[in-house]
């Protein structure tokens, strides 16, 4: 992770920490606070004020762990030359993940600090929108990722066949972008009252996103005369 990317991550982290602490300080005075909702947007879990604090801390802690992980992974990558060739894609993915985690953290702050309102019903829409934008961002750079062990579609077939890796990532990039665009459209157009169909529809999209590159990588590998056994 370059210094600029690290600084960007730290700015996102500090901003989210500040917003989370501010949100927690603005909590209304209640005996218990809703912290979990079911697929219909109904509350099915409560916590004390300190419980809300630790719930709000989840995303900043996740950001810290992600920064440490993304800084450490390049150091142990066996295919360092290929990884360095993919450095620009790696940096872009780091940026999109930082924005994604920050967005989820902000959504969480708004929901937890507004108990008793209808805002919780918009959680699935907000989360699906954030995930969809993340898929679009990652999909746009997947085709630039060279064969490595730490990043990309790492199946047994892509790792033992350069042809399978290249073709799978080109296809996966298109599939990610298409799935992300469809997810954005669904989240924008489907009303919050139809949350269950929205979740089921997005799960169907993610299933396609996962299995199409998986199956395709095997098909290309099987027909690659230069694959490594």
Secondary structure in CASP SS format (residue, H / E / C, confidence):
PFRMAT SS
TARGET T0000
AUTHOR 0000-0000-0000
METHOD secondary structure of the structure
MODEL  1
X C 1.00
X C 1.00
X H 1.00
X H 1.00
X H 1.00
X H 1.00
X H 1.00
X H 1.00
X H 1.00
X H 1.00
X H 1.00
X H 1.00
X H 1.00
X H 1.00
X H 1.00
X H 1.00
X H 1.00
X H 1.00
X H 1.00
X H 1.00
X H 1.00
X H 1.00
X H 1.00
X H 1.00
X H 1.00
X C 1.00
X C 1.00
X C 1.00
X C 1.00
X C 1.00
X C 1.00
X C 1.00
X E 1.00
X E 1.00
X E 1.00
X E 1.00
X E 1.00
X C 1.00
X C 1.00
X C 1.00
X C 1.00
X C 1.00
X E 1.00
X E 1.00
X E 1.00
X E 1.00
X E 1.00
X C 1.00
X H 1.00
X H 1.00
X H 1.00
X H 1.00
X H 1.00
X H 1.00
X H 1.00
X H 1.00
X H 1.00
X H 1.00
X H 1.00
X H 1.00
X H 1.00
X H 1.00
X H 1.00
X H 1.00
X H 1.00
X H 1.00
X H 1.00
X H 1.00
X H 1.00
X H 1.00
X H 1.00
X H 1.00
X H 1.00
X H 1.00
X H 1.00
X H 1.00
X C 1.00
X C 1.00
X C 1.00
X H 1.00
X H 1.00
X H 1.00
X H 1.00
X H 1.00
X H 1.00
X C 1.00
X H 1.00
X H 1.00
X H 1.00
X H 1.00
X H 1.00
X H 1.00
X H 1.00
X H 1.00
X H 1.00
X H 1.00
X H 1.00
X H 1.00
X H 1.00
X H 1.00
X H 1.00
X H 1.00
X H 1.00
X H 1.00
X H 1.00
X H 1.00
X H 1.00
X H 1.00
X H 1.00
X H 1.00
X H 1.00
X H 1.00
X C 1.00
X C 1.00
X C 1.00
X C 1.00
X C 1.00
X H 1.00
X H 1.00
X H 1.00
X H 1.00
X H 1.00
X H 1.00
X H 1.00
X H 1.00
X H 1.00
X H 1.00
X H 1.00
X H 1.00
X H 1.00
X H 1.00
X H 1.00
X H 1.00
X H 1.00
X H 1.00
X H 1.00
X H 1.00
X H 1.00
X H 1.00
X C 1.00
X C 1.00
X H 1.00
X H 1.00
X H 1.00
X C 1.00
X C 1.00
X C 1.00
X C 1.00
X C 1.00
X C 1.00
X C 1.00
X C 1.00
X C 1.00
X C 1.00
X C 1.00
X H 1.00
X H 1.00
X H 1.00
X H 1.00
X C 1.00
X C 1.00
X H 1.00
X H 1.00
X H 1.00
X H 1.00
X H 1.00
X H 1.00
X H 1.00
X H 1.00
X H 1.00
X H 1.00
X H 1.00
X H 1.00
X H 1.00
X H 1.00
X H 1.00
X H 1.00
X H 1.00
X H 1.00
X H 1.00
X H 1.00
X H 1.00
X H 1.00
X H 1.00
X H 1.00
X H 1.00
X H 1.00
X H 1.00
X H 1.00
X C 1.00
X C 1.00
X H 1.00
X H 1.00
X H 1.00
X H 1.00
X H 1.00
X H 1.00
X H 1.00
X H 1.00
X H 1.00
X H 1.00
X H 1.00
X H 1.00
X H 1.00
X H 1.00
X H 1.00
X H 1.00
X H 1.00
X H 1.00
X H 1.00
X H 1.00
X H 1.00
X H 1.00
X H 1.00
X H 1.00
X H 1.00
X H 1.00
X H 1.00
X H 1.00
X H 1.00
X H 1.00
X H 1.00
X C 1.00
X C 1.00
X C 1.00
X C 1.00
X C 1.00
X C 1.00
X C 1.00
END
